[in-house]
Amino acid sequence: MSIFATAGGKPIERATIHIPQQGPWFADVSWLDAAPDVPDGKITLVIGSVSFVGTIDPNQSGVFGDKRSARIVAGANGWQRSITERGYANDAGVKASTVAGDAARACGETIGSFAGGQTTLGAHYDREKGSASRVIEDAARGAAWWVDYSGVTHVGTRPNVPAPGSYTLLSYDPRSNVAVLSVDAVDAVTIGSALVDADRLQTPVTVRQMEIGVAPTSLRVRVWCGVKGESFLTQTMRAIVGRLTDQRLTGKFRYRVVQQSGTAVDLQWVKRTTSLTVPPDMLRVQMAPGVAGAHATLSKGAVVYVEFVDGMRDDPIITGFEGRGNDASVPEVLELGGENGQPVARQGDTVTFPLPPFVFNGTVGGVPATGVMICATGQTVGSITVGSTKVKAAT
């Protein structure tokens, strides 16, 4: 079988196309000669009837002897570029598609469909300076993002396309989940295709990652059929990182108050993700709000921030509280100075205060008199009319 393959309109000798489940594909190609007429920049790689639109990476391309080799990265090869920081604010919520689209324009890429894990990212979003790929990955909020063969970036679930059958399963290793296929065309199998072999596979396996090898007389596809949402490298790195970190929990986690008994609080985790570190719902967690002598009786439904001391799963502690925004953010009781402190009076409050004996010097019935007068109740009632402008206490 002879394979028709060109890059930049010039015949190539070999090509290996790497197609991950997430991110841009890239192809390593070598021409039949130095191919001087192929400039760096935007280029189209054609394998049979399928075109791959990308950009030559000048840092991984060159000529050795009479052969030219190059790496072609999907689209504009922009997602690896560094972009500047930018702030967003919208009371209705900053749109995730806006953040992703701005990042794409900043690095020269094009966004097609966008179906991220969340429509909005909150009232405020700060885009950090750095790789554009980190921005789109964060904006996607757990959804996959990839670049199609035409060089357009998409966010969302990849189409689960059944393999059309124009392939032959040469081998499959259940331990590594790697299969090798012989295909008639490079688009015979795509990410999401289900491979079926009734005689040798007990159940169909789904393609998660691909490597297409093109030679003068052969076309081979090596695929990884592991866990959905991961690549072979991700799965390997997860095992390494998990081993090195011993599954320690770092950072802050949002929890919702279920109930409180004394100083112990029962909590429910607010955000469910597939991150490396997944904290559980927790019972009887103590708080250390960062102000000495402060403690709160929290309202049910209030959102708090939990950290794990030294990253240890057996030592959670409440270190912060959600700000204004809902009634549950206001505690039922706020103690300052210890649990034996006294109630606090505010401006406008009615108060009772003792009325001490006082000396009387005057006249009674026109007759001069002097002495000590004592209030029968020993106290009187009044209201606080002046308060500090520096401290406010809610009613």
HUNORDA-V280112 format. One line per field, one symbol per residue. phi: phi as a letter, one per 30 degrees, with the letter a starting at -180 (. if undefined). burial: 1 if it has 16 or more other C-alpha atoms within 10 Angstrom, else 0. A space follows every 50 residues. Layout:
phi->???
burial->???
This chain:
phi->.ccdbbbiicdcdbabccbddbjddbbcbbddbdhddcddjdaccccicc cccabddddbblbbicccbaccceichcddddcddacbbaedjddddddd ddddddcicbccdbbddbdbcjdbbcdddlddddddddddhjddbacddd jcdbbkddddddddjdbbddaacddcicbcbcbdbdcdbbdjdccbbedb cdbdccdcabbcccbebabbbcbcbdddibcddddddddddddddhhdcc jcbdbcdcabbiccbcbbddccbcddccdcdbchcdbbdjceicabcddd jdcbccbcehiddcbdadcabddekaddddddbbcbjjdcdceccbejdd bcbdcdebdcbabbiicebblccbddciabcabdcbbddcbbbdd
burial->00111111011111111111111111111110111000000111111000 11111110001000000111111111111001100001000001111011 11110110111001111011110010100011111111111111111110 11111111000110001010010000111111111111111111110000 00001111111111100011111111000111000000000000000110 00111111110000111110000000001000011110100000111111 11111111001000011111110000011100001000000000010000 000000000000000000000000000000000000000000000
